[in-house]
Amino acid sequence: MPVTLSGGCLCGAIRFTAQRPTPAHTCSCAICQKHTGGQTLTWIEFAAEDVCWTGEGGAPATYRSSETSCRAFCPRCGSSLGAIDDEPRIALLTGVIDQPGAADLQPVSHSFTDGKPDWWRKLCS
């Protein structure tokens, strides 16, 4: 049986369950930074068919952030939830997942390392 992760936004209107994640990764690109307000974030991706929006708010609102992806957020509380790609893939921020200790949330790679601030490079070296 596949691992099922659940989670949602700050106010609880947007909730989800998701199965069959790909390995998590971190990112420090400018789009991710602006989307979340964090300098580095951690994503975990799923095939769109493996994500079910279960909360009263249905699917999150989206904002087209690039040619291939939309950023997802709760229209009620503003929580960043992830990205809904055109592939179709859904990348969820690991901070919105209810099981923060899940082994699947440990990142295996980092994208856009040049976007990491110098203090973070020193801390993690």
Phi, psi and omega in degrees: 000132182291154175294134176246125176252151178228164178176190180174186183277178182298318183272347178089358180293322178258118178230157179210161163234149182212144181230160175058059179289153168273167180302137180292154176214160177255159181213143177233029179285162182297324180294314178298320180297315180291323181296322187250339186083002178257151181281336175216142177224166180241130181248153167224132188252153180219153167295142182305325181291346180264006178245129179239121178278116190247349185279168180300335181277355181070215179286152180291162170288158181226157175227125180292113185254346178200181180294339186238002187208153173240144174271139184253140181205162177277126180288344181275305185256348178085001181301134172285132181247328182157213181223142175247109185272160179287349188303311012261121176229152174236124177253120180255143176288133184294338179291346179263003182271138183290341183250075187297340180266006181300134182302328181294345183274353179286120182291148180246351180205169180224127177262149176056053180298337179292345177275352179291137177291155182303320182296328180288323178297319180291320180296323186259016181262000000 
